[in-house]
Amino acid sequence: MKSLSEASGPITDINVTPLVDIILVVLIIFMATAPLMHRRQLPVDVPKAAHNSRVREAALEVAFDRAGTLRFNGSIVGRKDLARALAERLSASPDSQVILSADRSLTYGEIVGVLDLIRGAGLKRISLEVRGG
């Protein structure tokens, strides 16, 4: 029986295990430090256009206060009047956006009711106004 030292010749295969270990450690280091890096932007003075090709339409504002009063663009309205006014605006401008400002003391169900009313009028672009802090 031959011993291991007699039968073995030079090792011709490359052992990639240490290479994979090092690559994984470097990858983990990059993944851990990437969120800490700050991007630096070059200061670029962009030219101003004489005419803006895209004129932005002002968003429709619906406010829902603590007492449950609805206001549409500053005017107090009822639920039926709000739905009618939104439908009229939608027919005039199909791409209208609505911003709903609701008091934080209102229940979730009350706010969802107004959202359903706005969606029922056919508007698709609805945003909720929030304030940070």
N, C-alpha and C positions, 0 to 999 in steps of 0.2 A: 504494500500500500504506500502510495506516495504521500509525502507530507505537503502541507499547504505551501511551504516555502519552495519546494522543488518544482511544483507544477505551475506556480504563478509566474507570469512574465511581467513586463511593465504594464501599468494601468494606462489604457489608451482613452478611456471615457473621461469626460469632464464632469466633475461633481458640481452641480448647479445649486445645491441646497444652500451653501453660504451666500451665494449671489442673490438668491430669492429672499433670504433673510434680510440682507442689507437693503434691497430694494423696498421691501415692505416697511422697514423702519424709516427710511427716507420718505416714503409715501405718507406714513402716519405723521411724521414731523411737518410735512407740507400741509396736510389736511388740518392739523392743529393750529398752524400759524397763519394760514390763508385768511381767516376772518379778522385777524389783527392788523393786516396790512391795509394801509390807506392809499387810495388811488390819488394820484396827483394829476390834475388836469392842466393842460397848457392854457394860459389866458388867450382867448381868441376873441377879437373884436369883429363880430359878424355884421355884415351890412344890413341896413334897414330897407325894407321894400317900400316903394312909393304907394302901392296899392296892395291891400291884403286881399288875396283871391278868395279866401274863405272867411266870410263874416259869420261870427258866432251869434246865434240867437240866444237871448237871455232865457235862463231856465225859469220854468213856472214854479212858484213858491206856494206850498201848502203848509200852513202852521196849525198845530193842534195843541191848544193850551191846556193848562191844568184843570180848568172848568169844563173841558170838553168842547170848547168853541172852535170851529174850523174857520180859518181865514185863507182866502185865495188871493194871492198878490196884494195882501193888505186889507182886503174887504171881507167882512164877516159874511159867511154863506152857510146854508144848511147842506145836509148831505145830498139831497136831490139836486140842489142848485150847483153844488160842486161838480157832481157827475155831468151835468148838462154843460157847464162852462168848460170842463176838461174835454168833453167830446167836441165842442165847437173849436177849441184850440187845436185839437188833433186833426180835425178836417182841414183847418187852415195850414197847419204845419205838421205833417205826419212824423217828423223826426224830433218832436218836442221832448224835452227832458223835464222831469218833475223832481223838485227837492222837497222832501217832507221833513219838517222840523217839529218834533213832538217833545212835549215836556217829559222830563225823566220820571215824574211821579205817576204817569199814566201806566195802566196795566198793558201787558203784552197783547192781550186780546183786543183792547181798544185800538191800539196802533195797527194791528193786523187787519182790523175792520176797515180802517181808512186806506190801508194798502190795497185791500181787495176792491174798495170803491174806485181807487185810481186805476187799477188794472182792468176793472170792469168797464171803464170808460175807453179802454183800448190802448192806453199808454204802456210802453214797454220799458222805457228808460227812466227808472225811478231810483233816486238816491236818498239815503237817510242822512240828515245833517247831524254831525256829532261834534263835540268840542272836547279837546284834550284837557287833561288835568285831573 
